[in-house]
Structure formats: structure tokens, C-alpha cells
Amino acid sequence: MMNNPIILDTGILIAFLMPKDKFHLWAVSQLSQITDPVITCEPVITEACFLAQRIHHGQATILKLIKQGHIQIPFILNQEIEEIDHLMSRYASVPMSLADACLVRMCEIYEDSPVLTLDSDFLIYRKHRNQNISVIMPDS
């Protein structure tokens, strides 16, 4: 198992790729300072690639980051499907996306890993039913 990887959410990838995004400089700064592995899940990559269709070379850049090992995808959905189903049911009122459920589950697996996100829902979600999730996000 990896030592303290950073768990990457969709919004950070999009902000990183879009110079006009209001969080672009923050995302670039955060990602440039990371020395630990950056991990995510396939649903995040799927969301990011969908949103990156409108960004010049956006999808290609995301895939390149994976190919070069800057982003790793250790999460296997079919091995965690029961926990994912439980999380999505528990947070149905939020509602919780598949990508968010996978990231919360990754927080349970990688205990000391924060989520790098722009999504305030991670302040609501809990790992192991009642534990706060450590987040890295802009102040506002």
C-alpha cells in the first residue's frame, strides 16, 4: 500500500486544465507542490474527460497524466461495490455521485490521505460512518 497518497477529485483536474477557471492558479499551485502519489478512480477520470471535451487537448492531457504515472488509479470498483452502494444509498439526499462515493471509499482505504477537491460535499461526507474526511480545498 502507498504512503499517504493525495486523492484527486474531478474539479481539480478541470481547474488545472482551464486557465480561465477561477481556481486554475490554486489547482496548479497545489498540484505542483505534491510529492506524494496522486491517486483517483475511474469514475473521476470519466467525469473529467467528459468535462474536458470543451478544453483544447483536455482529454489527451488527462490521459497523458495517467500514462506518465502522475495520476495513479489503484481503485477497483467491482471489489468495493457493496461499500459504494451503501454510501450512495446513505447520501441519496445530497445526492452522492458514483465518483464521490468512490473517493469516500478511497479515504477509508487510504486512512491518512486527504482529498484534493473543490467540492464542499466532502465537508458533509463521512468515512467509516462518522469520521471527518481530510480535505485540501480553497478557502472559498
C-alpha positions as CSV (number, residue, x, y, z in Angstrom):
1,M,0.0,0.0,0.0
2,M,1.1,3.6,-0.8
3,N,2.2,6.1,1.9
4,N,-0.2,9.0,2.2
5,P,-1.3,9.5,-1.4
6,I,-3.4,12.5,-2.3
7,I,-6.8,11.6,-3.5
8,L,-7.8,13.6,-6.6
9,D,-11.3,14.8,-7.4
10,T,-12.7,15.9,-10.8
11,G,-12.9,19.6,-10.2
12,I,-9.2,20.0,-9.6
13,L,-8.3,18.3,-12.9
14,I,-10.7,20.6,-14.8
15,A,-9.4,23.7,-13.0
16,F,-5.8,22.6,-13.7
17,L,-6.6,22.3,-17.4
18,M,-8.6,25.6,-17.8
19,P,-6.6,28.8,-17.5
20,K,-9.8,30.8,-17.2
21,D,-11.2,28.8,-14.3
22,K,-11.3,30.8,-11.1
23,F,-9.4,28.0,-9.3
24,H,-6.8,27.4,-12.0
25,L,-3.9,29.1,-10.3
26,W,-4.8,27.4,-7.0
27,A,-5.0,24.0,-8.6
28,V,-1.7,24.4,-10.4
29,S,-0.1,25.6,-7.2
30,Q,-1.4,22.6,-5.2
31,L,-0.5,20.0,-7.8
32,S,3.0,21.4,-8.3
33,Q,3.7,21.1,-4.5
34,I,2.6,17.4,-4.2
35,T,5.4,14.9,-3.7
36,D,3.2,12.0,-2.6
37,P,1.5,9.8,-5.1
38,V,-1.7,11.3,-6.6
39,I,-4.5,8.7,-6.9
40,T,-8.0,8.7,-8.1
41,C,-10.7,6.3,-9.5
42,E,-12.0,5.7,-13.0
43,P,-15.3,7.5,-12.4
44,V,-13.4,10.7,-11.7
45,I,-11.4,10.2,-14.9
46,T,-14.6,9.6,-16.8
47,E,-16.2,12.8,-15.4
48,A,-13.1,14.8,-16.1
49,C,-12.7,13.5,-19.7
50,F,-16.4,14.3,-20.3
51,L,-16.0,17.9,-19.0
52,A,-12.6,18.3,-20.7
53,Q,-14.2,17.8,-24.2
54,R,-14.5,21.6,-24.4
55,I,-10.9,22.2,-23.4
56,H,-8.3,22.2,-26.2
57,H,-6.3,18.9,-25.7
58,G,-8.1,18.4,-22.4
59,Q,-8.9,14.7,-22.7
60,A,-5.4,14.0,-24.2
61,T,-3.8,15.8,-21.3
62,I,-5.7,13.8,-18.7
63,L,-4.7,10.5,-20.4
64,K,-1.1,11.7,-20.7
65,L,-1.0,12.4,-16.9
66,I,-2.1,8.8,-16.3
67,K,0.3,7.3,-18.9
68,Q,3.2,9.2,-17.4
69,G,2.3,8.0,-13.9
70,H,1.4,11.4,-12.4
71,I,-2.0,10.1,-11.7
72,Q,-2.5,6.5,-10.5
73,I,-5.7,4.5,-10.4
74,P,-5.5,1.8,-7.8
75,F,-9.2,1.7,-7.0
76,I,-11.2,-1.3,-8.4
77,L,-14.9,-0.7,-8.4
78,N,-16.1,-4.2,-8.6
79,Q,-14.1,-5.1,-5.4
80,E,-15.7,-2.2,-3.5
81,I,-19.2,-2.3,-5.0
82,E,-21.0,-3.2,-1.7
83,E,-19.5,-0.3,0.2
84,I,-20.1,2.0,-2.8
85,D,-23.8,1.0,-3.0
86,H,-24.1,1.6,0.8
87,L,-22.5,5.1,0.6
88,M,-24.7,6.1,-2.3
89,S,-27.8,5.0,-0.5
90,R,-26.7,6.7,2.7
91,Y,-26.1,10.0,1.0
92,A,-29.0,9.8,-1.5
93,S,-30.4,13.2,-0.2
94,V,-27.1,15.0,-1.1
95,P,-27.1,13.2,-3.7
96,M,-23.7,11.4,-3.9
97,S,-22.3,10.7,-7.4
98,L,-20.5,7.4,-8.1
99,A,-17.2,9.3,-8.3
100,D,-17.7,10.9,-4.9
101,A,-18.7,7.5,-3.4
102,C,-15.5,6.0,-4.8
103,L,-13.4,8.9,-3.3
104,V,-15.0,8.5,0.1
105,R,-14.3,4.8,-0.1
106,M,-10.7,5.5,-1.0
107,C,-10.5,7.7,2.1
108,E,-11.5,4.7,4.1
109,I,-8.9,2.5,2.4
110,Y,-6.1,5.1,2.5
111,E,-6.7,6.3,6.1
112,D,-4.3,9.3,6.2
113,S,-5.0,10.6,2.7
114,P,-6.7,13.9,2.1
115,V,-9.0,14.6,-0.9
116,L,-7.8,17.4,-3.1
117,T,-11.2,18.9,-4.2
118,L,-13.3,21.9,-4.9
119,D,-16.5,20.1,-3.8
120,S,-17.9,21.2,-0.4
121,D,-19.9,18.0,-0.2
122,F,-16.7,16.4,1.1
123,L,-17.2,18.5,4.2
124,I,-20.6,16.7,4.7
125,Y,-19.5,13.1,3.7
126,R,-18.0,10.9,6.4
127,K,-15.7,7.9,6.2
128,H,-16.4,4.9,8.4
129,R,-19.9,6.4,9.0
130,N,-18.8,9.2,11.4
131,Q,-15.2,10.3,10.7
132,N,-14.4,13.6,9.0
133,I,-12.7,13.4,5.7
134,S,-9.4,15.4,5.4
135,V,-9.7,17.8,2.5
136,I,-7.4,20.2,0.7
137,M,-9.6,22.9,-0.8
138,P,-9.5,26.6,-1.4
139,D,-10.8,28.8,1.5
140,S,-13.6,30.0,-0.7
